[in-house]
Amino acid sequence: MQRRRQIIQWGAAAVAAPASLLARAQSFPNKPIKLVIAFPAGGPTDITMRSLADSAGKILGQPVIVENKPGAGGTLPAQQLQSAAPDGYTVAQIPLGVFRLPYTTKINWDPVKDIAYVLNVTGYAFGLVVPADSQLKTWTHFVAWAKANPGKLSYGSTGTMTSPHLTMELIAQQLGLELLHVPYKGSADLMQSILGGQIMAAADSTGFAPQVEAGKLRVLNTWGAERLAKFPDAPTLKELGLNLVQNSPFGIGAPKGTPDAVVKRLHDAFKKAMEQESYRTALARYDMVPMYMSTSAYQKFAQETFTREKALVEKLGLAKPS
């Protein structure tokens, strides 16, 4: 009799747990949501994601509060998800560098399996800039100076193992250049450094656009499949004879185990926020556009990117010792 009573109690508890999760999901959100982003305040990621968060908060009926977590090549927000409650109240930006992490650093979680992918929202366009008064007037000058001065041409990026860093290393590898890499925590710090004369060039997303438009920086090349409308005179890497195209989609993830209903609520709110004119205007400032992927499409993208990035890291000889 006691055994039977125990089984009934266990069964009741098993039914109650999903019911409780469902109830919480249905009432979501009933408090502010935290969106952790990978780069410092004042840069293009911060400005565009704050615009998106503001619109999403209005749609959800609760504020979406941005928290900046720069450093470690943009991977800290994804790492923070590993200790956050799977209730939808902590979400994070997932830059491309997250998919390289296991190949370069010892971690105890899986970027594909241990994140609940919500949706992709946009992507970076990239390029290389120098000060407007630099002696490196064109890409030809850049390459010639680097070859004549091995290891002395300094360039900054938004962090070690980020897409700008790895792309520059690929370029250097293809052309036989030895460059001096200087990592920063984000675009805001990087721009201060190049404008202050601490480095000779900067590889970055088009967060440099306002400085170019102000006549302080010059674009030597951009990295998309076609020239950017904002910088029509800047050649692509392919036009310069380098078989490279680099863009970098990023989106929003939640902790593993977040209820499907909560993921859907977040997805629907952020997707609607992507359609707001304020967000599109903020993106256009940096030559970015909305780049939507659904929950399932973003999950598939994560798996494919994880596989592809392994090949890139190994090609550059940057994989951690096994």
N, C-alpha and C positions, 0 to 999 in steps of 0.2 A: 504493500500500500504506500509506504514511504517513498519507495523507488518510483512508483507511478506518479506520485505527487511532484517529485523532483523533475521528472520528464515533462510534466505539464507546465511547471514553472519555467523550465528552460525554453520550452516552445513559446510560451507567452512572451518571454523576454526577447526571443528572436524576432517575433512579430512586432513587438513594441519598438525595437531599435530602428528598423527601416521606417516605421511610421513616424518616429521622432525626427529622423533625418528629413523625411518628406515635409513634415510640418515646418521645420526650420527653413527648408528650401523655398517653400511657398511664401513664407513671410520675408524672404530676402529681398532687399537689404533693410534692416531696421537700425543701422548705425553707419557711420562713415566708413568708406573703403579706402585702403591705402594702396597707392600705385607706386612701386619702387622703380626708379629709372636708373640707368647705368652710367650717366654722365653728369657733370656738375651743372649747377644753376647758371643760367645766362647763355648757354650754348644752344645750337639748333634742336637737339633732342629735347632739352628741357622746355624750350619755348613751344615747340609743336605739341609735345605730350601734355603740357599744361592746358593748352587750348582744347585738346581732345578730352582730357579729364574733366574740365569745366562743363563741357556739353554733356558728357556721359553722366555726370552727377545730377544735372537737371533732369535728365531722362529717368534716372533711377530713383530720384527723390531723396537721395542722400549725397553728401559731398564726397568727391573722389579726391583725396589729398595726396599730392605728389611728394615723395621722399627721394632725395638724391643720394645715390650710393655709388660714387665713382671709384675707379681703381680696378686692378686685376683684369685689365683688358675688357671691361664691361660685363664681367661674369658674376659680380657680387649679388645683384638682385635675384638671379636664378638660384644661387646658393642659399639665399635667405628663404626662398620658398621651401627648402628642404626641412626647415624647422618651424614653418608657419602652420597654423591650424588649417585644415582643408575645408574651410567654411565660406570662402569667397571674399573675405574681408581683407586679405592681402593678395595682391596680384603684382606681376612684375613684367618689365620690358625684357624681351629675350633677344639680344643682339646675336649676330652670327658667331661671335667668338665663343659662345656657350657650347657650340657643337665641336669645337676643337679641344675643349678643356681636358677630356680624359686622355688625349694623346700627348699632352704636354705636362700634365700635373696629376699627381696621385689624388683621386677623389673616391668617395665611397657611395656615389650615386650616379645614375644614368640619365643624361640629358634628354633622351627620347622617352624612356619609360617613367621617369620620376617627376615629370611636369605634365599638368593638364593643360594642353594647348587650347586657347580660347579663340583667337583670330589673329591674322596678320593685318597691320594697319598701314604701313608705308615702307619705304626703303631709302637708303642713302644713295645719292650720286656722289662720285668721288673725283678728285683731281689733285694736281700738284701746283703749288703756288710759291712765288718768291717775292721779296720786297720789290716795289715798283722801281726803286733806284738800283736794283741788283745788277751786277755785271753779267749775270746769267740771263741774257735777254730772251733766249729761246731754248728749246729742248736740246738742240744741237750744241749750244754753249754749255748747258748743264752736263751733258755726257762728256764733252771734251775736257772740261775742267776736272770732272771726277776721275777721268783716266790719267790726267796729268798730275793729280794730287791724291793718290790712293789713301782712303781712310780719313780724309780731311773734309770732305763735303758733308756737312751736317744737315740732317733733315729730322723734323719732328713728326710724330704721329699721335693719335689718341690712345696709345698704349701698346705694350708688347703683346704680340699675337692677335692684334686687331686686324681687320681687313686692310686698312691703309698700310700698316707695317708689313704684312705678309706680301701684299702686292708689290711694294717697293723692293722687297727682297727677291721676289720673282724677277722683276725688271733687272735688278743688279746682277742676278745669276745669268740671265739671258745675254746681257751685254758685257759681262766680265768686269763689273764695277765693284769697288769696295767703298761703301758709304758708311757714314757714322750716324747711327740711329739714336734719337733722343726721345724717350717715351714721356707722354703727359697723361693727365687723368681725363682730359676731355678737350673739346674744341676751344672753349673759353680760355683755358690756360695756354693752349697751343698758340692761339692768335696773339695773346699778350707777349709770348716769347718771340715770335717771328717779327712782330712789330717793334719789339724792343731790341732787336739785333742779336739775340742769343743764338739763333740758328739761321742757316742759310736758306732753307726751304721747308715747306710744310705739306705733308700728305694728309688729306682730310676729306671729310664729306664737304659738301658745298656750303657748310657753315661759314666759309670764308667769303661768301658772296657780298655781304655788305662792305667788307674791307676792299674788295676788288672794285665795287661800284664807287667807293669813295676815293679811288685812285691810289690806295696805299699798297696794294698787292697786285701781282700780275699772274695770270693763269698760264702755265706752260703746257699742260695737257689735261684732258678729262678721260674717264675710264669706262664710259658706257659704250654701247654698240654704235651709237651715233653721237654727233656733236650736241651739246646742250644748247637749248634756245637762248639761254641767258648769256652764254659765252660762245657765240658762233665762230669766233676767230681762233678758239683753242682746239687744236687737233686731238683726236682720240688716240689711244695707244696703238690701235690697229693701223691707223693712218701713218703712224710713226714706225711701222714695221714690226711691232710687237704683237704677237697673237694672244692678246689678253683683253678680256672684258670683265669688269668687276662692278657688281652692284650688290647691295646688302639689305635684303628685306628684313624687317623685324616686326614683332607683334607682342602680344600679351599672353602670359601664362599664369596659371594658378597652381597651388599645391596639388600633388598627386592625391587622388581620393576625393577631390571636390565633387559634390553631387552633380549629376548631369543637369538637373534642373537649374542649379546655380550657374553652371558654366553657360547654359543657354541664355539665362537672364543677362549675364555679363556680355555674352556675344551680341545679343540683340541690341543692348544699350550702346555698346561701343561701335557697332556697325552703323547705327543711326547717327551717332555722334560724328562718324567719319563723313557723313553726307552734309554736315553743316558748313555753311560758307566760311565761318570763322576759322575752322580747321583747314579748309582748303587754302585760304589766304595765308595762314601761318606757314603751311608747307611750301607754297609758291615762293615765299621769301628766300627759301634755300634750294629752289629748283627741285623740290620733292613733290610727289603726287600721292593721292590715296592708292594703296596697293592691297586690296582686300583678298584674304583667303579665309574660307569658312573653317570651322573647327576641325572637320575631317581633312580638308585640304591642307591645313596648317600642320596637322599631325603627320601627314604623309611627307610634306616638305621637310619637317624635322628629321625624319628617318633618312630621306635621300641626302640631305645636307650633311648629316652626321657621317655617312659613308664617304661622301665626296671630300670632306675636309680632311679625313685621314690621309688620303692620297696627297693633298697639298702639303700637309705638315711633314710627311715622310719625304716628299720631293725636295723640300728645303732643308732636310736634315735636322729638324727641330723637335722630332718626337722624343719623348722621355725614354730613358733606358728601360728595357723590359726586365 
